[in-house]
Amino acid sequence: MDAEARTIEVSSHALQSPQMHFHRFAAFLLGAWLAGCLFMDMVATQNFRSVERLLAAPSPQLAVRVQAMGGHDAARMLLRHQVAEQNRWYFETWEQVQIALGVALLLVLLFGVVRDRWMVFLTVLMLSIALIAHFFLTPEITRLGRAIDFVPPATSSLDRARFWKFHGAYSGSELVKLGVGMVLAVLLVRRRRNLPTAAVTVSTHYVTQAN
């Protein structure tokens, strides 16, 4: 009796392990989280700079209204207050989104992907930073910011000093969160290489019987 075996490799696009799908979802959640953080930092900075650009070269119509408001300094104060209110809403909403992303990512890492204690720990750390910012740092920054929005820059203020301390703490926590997120991204890439490849081996035997 002679036997001949043939192996058929099925493309990974046709058959993939469930871990691979969850891994991609985890990567998507983390990517959205990190991209959102970078985008929000850019938006907050450019919003304030737009006030300076607008007042540096106002149109004739705007120049008339600026004078009616009390001059350059009064207009700048009002416009920066309006921009600050926008930024406050942006960050409060984004922090809520971050908490949702963090919880979703943590659940995927706990129940969808092969569990890695370091990835879980880093996700918990990022989520903890977002929670501290949302429930502690941001409310105080908002309160102090509104208290000093119409205080002239040259006027000394204890609220302004406290504001910048909280603002520095918030900025530092954002940098830490981004750094932790980058480390987590590297771990996800490395884990992807160790996931089982989807392949099916089919053996077909041809049997020849001699008469």
N, C-alpha and C positions, 0 to 999 in steps of 0.2 A: 504494500500500500504506500503510495506516494502522497505527501501533503505539501501544498503550496500556500503560503500566507501572504496576504496583501494588506497593508496599512493605509487607511484613509484618514488624513488629517482634516478636520472640519475647521473652517476659518473661525477665529475668535470673534469676528463680527457676527457670525451666525449663532454662536453659542457662547455665552459668557456667564461666569459665576456670579451669584447674587452679591458677593463681597465687592466685586468690581463696580457694580451699579451703585452700591452704597458709598464706595470710596469716591466715585465721581461726584456724587451728591455732596459729600463732605467737602471736597475740594471746591465745588461751586459755592457753598455757603461761606467757606473761609475767604475765598476770593472776593465775594460780594462784600463781606465785612471789611476787609482791608482796603478795597477800592473805595468803599463808602467813606471810610475814615480819611483817606487822602483827599477825596473830593470835598468833604466838608471843611477840612482845614484850608483848602484853596478858596472855597466860597467865602468863608468868614473873613479871610484876609483881603480878598478883592472887593468885597462889599464896602469895607471902610476906605479902601484906596479909591473907589469910584467917587466918593464924596470929594476927596481932594482933587481928583481930575476934573470933576464937574465945576468946582469953584475956581480952579486955576485958570480955566478958559471958558467962562460963561457966555452964553449967547446974549445978544442985546436984550431980549425979552426977559431972560433969567436975571440979568444984571439989575434990571429995574425992580424986580420982585425981591432980590436980595437986599437992595437998599431999603425997600419998604418994610422988610422984616427987621431992620436995625443994623444992617451992614454984614460984612463977611463973617465976623465971629459969631453973630447970632444965628445966621443961616447955617453955618457949619455945625453949631451945637444942635440945632433942630434936626438937620439931615443925619448927623451921626446918631442921634437918639432913635430916629426911625430905622436906620440900618441896624442898630443894636437890638431893637425889638424883633426885627426879622431874624437876626442871627440867634436870638434866644429861642424863638419858636423852632427854627431849623434844628438846633442842637437838642432841644428837649424831645422833638419828634424822632430824630436820628438815634438818640439814646434808647428810646423805646424799641425801635427797629433792631438795634444792636442786641438788646436783651432777648428779643425773639430769635434772632440769628444764633446767638450763643446757646440758647436752650435747645434749638433744633440741632445744631452741630454736636452738642454734648450727647443728645439722644442717639444720633446716628453713630457716633463713636462708641457708645456703650452697647448698642443693640444691633447695629447694622454692619459694622466692620470688625475684623479681628481685633479684640481689645488690646490697646497699648496704654499702659498706665501713664507714660510720659505725655502722650497726646491728650489723654483725658485731663491730666493735671494742668497742662498749658491752656486747654480750653476753659477749665474752671477758673484759672487765673485771669484770662481775658474777660470772662463773664463777670468776675468779681470786680475788676477795674471799672467795667461799664456800669455795674450796680452802684458802686461808690460814687462815681461821677454823677449819675442820675439822681440819686437820693440825698447826696451830701454836698458835693462840690457845685453842681449846676444851680440848685436853689439859692445857695449863698452868693454865687457870682451874679445871679439875676437880681437878687435883693440889693446887693451893694452897687451893681452897675446902674440900676435905676436911681439909687440915691445920689450918684455923682454925675449922672448924665448932663445936668444943667449947672454943675459947679464949674466955674472957670478953671482952665488948666493951671493957671498960675496960683490958684488958691490952695493952700495946704489943707489936707483932709485926711482924717484917720480912716474914713471909709475907703478912700482911694488907695491908701497903703494896704488895707486888708484886701481890697479887690485884687490888687496885683499879686498878692501872696497866693490867693486862691486861684487866680488865673495861671500863675506859674506852676502850682500843683497840678492843675488840670492839664496843662501842656506837657508836664513831665509824665503824667500818667498815660497820656496819648502816645508819647514816644515809647514808653515801656510796653504798652499794648501792641503797638506796631512791631516792635522787636520780637515780642513773644509770638505774634502771629507769623512772622517770617520764619522763626524756628519751627513752628508747627507745620508750615507749608513744606519745609525741607523734609520733615519726618513723614509727611503724607506722600511726598514724591518717592522717598526711599521705600516706604511700605508698599507702594504700588508695584514696585519691581519684584516684591516677594509674594504677590498674590498669585494663586494658581491660575495657569493658563487654561483656557477652555479648549479642549481637544478631545476628540472621540476616536478611538482606534477600533476598527472593524476588521476582524480576521475572517477571511473567506477560504474555506478549505476545499480543494478539489481532490476527490478521491478516485483513484483509478484502480480497478480490480482486474487482475490478470485472469484470463480464461484458461 
